[in-house]
Each structure stands twice: as structure tokens, then as C-alpha cells.
């Protein structure tokens, strides 16, 4: 099956899993807390999006050359993904922080002005996810992770 012989695809998939997994020990070193949910979450160090697209682009460069059209398409795709990860998605996460704080403040205001009884889980509103995007350093680390993994895999395995 040709799908299983598509090295750029598998290098990119491996880079995603590697970047997601390495977030756990990095988070532990920073906070001394193990959080296994980081394996399936967005955001954080390093960016798995950046690792995926940079390893894919590097692998395509190895397979088809830096002067190929498919490399150009992949490089532009990688730039757009990394720009989005550090720009739009990061700002959306920052907005979620402010909105969550406003919601908390509003609930506290209502509770102090009216003595409403709290209803258990039905009244509990889920907070917006704040870790959506990446800081530029996280994108850079993800891109570097993807490139290094792609080079290592091509040098020793493929």
C-alpha cells in the first residue's frame, strides 16, 4: 500500500505525536506537575502544528528537492499555519482569558447583589478554552523540532 510508504506523511505524523508528548515533561519541569491532558490539548511548548508542517516541508524537500513545486506549496502552507498559530489563535486565547474573567466577575456580582442559590452542575458554565495558540517562541521551537526530526529520520531510517 502506497500510503504506508509515504515517508513525508509519517514523518509529519510522528512529529505531531513527539511534540505533543514532549509538552508533558516540559510542563513538569516548569511547574512540577504532571498533566497528561497536554498530550491532546492545543497550545503549549512546542507547537505540534509547527512541528508537523515544518517536518512535512523538510521531508518534501528531501524527496522532491527544494526547487520543486510541491516544496513551494508545502513551504507556503507551513508559513500560513505557523503565522496563524502565533497570531490569530494566540489572540483568541488571550480574549478567552478576559471573557472568562468577565464572566466570573459578573457571576460574583450577581451572587453578592442577590442571594440566589447555586444549582449544582446545571448552572455551572464551562469556561472558554484559553490555550488555543502559541507564543512565537513555541512556534519556533515546534518548527525546529519538526525540521530536526525530519532530518534525523531521513538520515538514519529512510
N, C-alpha and C positions, 0 to 999 in steps of 0.2 A: 504494500500500500504506500502510495506516494506521500500521504500525509505524515507517516511516521519517519520519512526520510527528509522532511523539510527542516533542515537544521536551523535556519533563522527563526522559524516559529518556535521550536523547542528551546532555543537559547533565550528568546524573549519570555516564554512561559516560566522557565527556570529562574530568570532574573526577577520576575514578579514574586514568585514564592520566596526566593532568597531575601529580597528587600523587605517583604512583609515579615518574615521570620526574624530577621536581624533587628527589627524595631523593638522586639521584646527585650533582648539583653541591653540594648542602648537605653531603653526606658528604665530598666532596672538600675543601670549604672548612674543614671541621673536622679532617680527618686528612691531607690532601694525598695521598690515594689514591683512584683511580677504581675503583669497584666496580659493574660493570654488573649483577651479580646482585640488587642492590637493587630493580631495576625489577620483579622478580617475587617479591620477598620480602615477608613480613609485618613489621609493626612499623616503627619509624623515624619521622623527621620529614619531612613532615607525615603524619598519618594519612589514608590514602586511604579508609578506611571512613567516617571523619568527613566527609571532603570529599564523598563520594558521597551520604550521607544528608542532609547539610545543603544541598547543591546541589539535590537532588531535592525536598526540602521547600520551599526557596525558589522553585523553578520551579513547583511546585504552587500555592504562594501567588500567584504571578503569574497562573497560568492560571485558577484557580478561586476565588481570594480567601482571605483569612485567616480568614473565618468559615465556610468550607466544611467538611464532614465529612471529605473526603479529605485536607485540610490537617491536620486534627486527628490523623487516623490516621498520616499521614506524620511529623508532629512527635513523636508518642509513639514511633514506630518509631525515629526518629533519636536520641532521648534514650536509649532502651534500647541501641541499637548503640554509641553513644559511651560510655555507662556501662560496658558490657561490655568495650569496647576498653581502657579505662583501669583497669578493676577486675580482673575475673576473668582475662582473657587476660594482663594485665601480671603478675599474681601467679603465674600458671602459668609464665611465662618466668623469674621470679625463682626459683621452685622448681627449674626445669630447670638453672639455674646451680649450685645447691647439689648437686643429684643428679649432675651431670656431674663436679663436684669430688670428690664421694664415690667415684664410680666410678674416677676417676683415682688417688685415694689408695689405694683397695683394690687396683687393679692394681699400683701401686708396692709396696705391702706384700707382695703375693704374689710379685712378682719378687725382692724382697730376701730373703724367707724361703725360697723355693725357686728354684732355678736352672732354671726352665722355659724351654725355647727358644721364642722368639716365632715363631709361624706367620704368614706374610705377611698377606694380605688376609682370610683366613677368620676369623682370630681378632680382627681389628680390629672393634670395636663402634662403630657410628655414634653420635655424641653427640646428645643431645636438643636440639632447636631452642630457643634461649633468647630470640630476638627474636620474641615472639608478640604482645605487646600494646603499649600506648602509655602514656607518661607523660601526665599531664593537659595539659602544655604542647603535646605532639604532637597530642592530640585537639583542643585549642583551635585550634591552627594549621590542622589539617585542616578543622575546621568553618568557620573564617574563609575558608580557601581556597575551599571549596565555595560559600559564600554569595557571595563576591566574583566568582567565575567565573560563577555563575548570573546575577547582576545585570549583569555585563558582556555576557554572551551575549544576554540579553533586551533590553538597552538598544541594542545595536548590530547584532545579527544576526536576532533573531526578532521 
